[in-house]
Amino acid sequence: MPTSAIGWLVAGLRLRRMHGLEPYTVLSCDNLADNGGRLRRAVLQYARKIDAGLADWIETEVAFPRSMVDSITPATDDALRTQVAAQLGVEDALPIQREPYTQWVVEDDFRNGRPPLERAGVVTSNDIAGYDKAKLRLLNAPHSTLAYWAR
């Protein structure tokens, strides 16, 4: 029985292969550069330890598209805690807020069709690295600079 997310992914893929089912796309939403590549490497490393044939199948048949999420999340403060308590009737020590701006870009690399992600505002692209660079250089860097100056 798997005890990790990677183990569960490999177990699910192993069952699909055993039953002759088509592979699926494993989409990472971790806020890391090359998140799909990192997840792919972790899954393959785990799979190789238990079944080399399964690892080969995953390597050639399963997609691990990269993604980039950008959403500004201001720090939690007492005003937010008070607002959450008033609206929900519960106290939350660390509620999370975010500004209305959000961007989600997913590499257009799917197996067996792609869900209509654009309906939810997702941009599909083959240049996730370009979006990452733009986010870091054009948004995060000036945002951080302004935040430091404001203190």
BELJOZI-V18882 format. One line per field, one symbol per residue. phi: phi as a letter, one per 40 degrees, with the letter a starting at -180 (. if undefined). psi: psi as a letter, one per 20 degrees, with the letter a starting at -180 (. if undefined). burial: I if it has 16 or more other ideal C-beta (glycine too) atoms within 10 Angstrom, else O. A space follows every 10 residues. Layout:
phi: ???
psi: ???
burial: ???
//
This chain:
phi: .cbbcccccc cccccccccg cccbcbbcbc cbcfdccccd cccccccccb accccccccc bbcbccabbb acbcccbccc dccccccbgb cbcbcbbacc caabbbccbb bfgbcccccc gccbabbcdc cdccccccbc cccccccccc c
psi: pqjrgggggg gghgggghjk qqrrpoopjq mqqlhggggg gggggghhhh ohgggggghh hpqmqqrppo ppnqqprhgg ggggghhijq pohmqprqrh pqpopppmnq qlqpqmhhhj jppqrjmhhg gggggghhgg ghggghhghi .
burial: OOOOOIOOII OOIIOIIOOO OOIIIIIIOO OOOOIIIOII OIIIOIIIOO OOOIIOIIOO OIIIIIIIOI OOOOOOOOOI OOOIOOOOOO OOOOIOOOOO OOOIIIIOII OOOOOOIOOO OIOIIOOIOO IIOIIOOOOO OOOOOOOOOO O
//
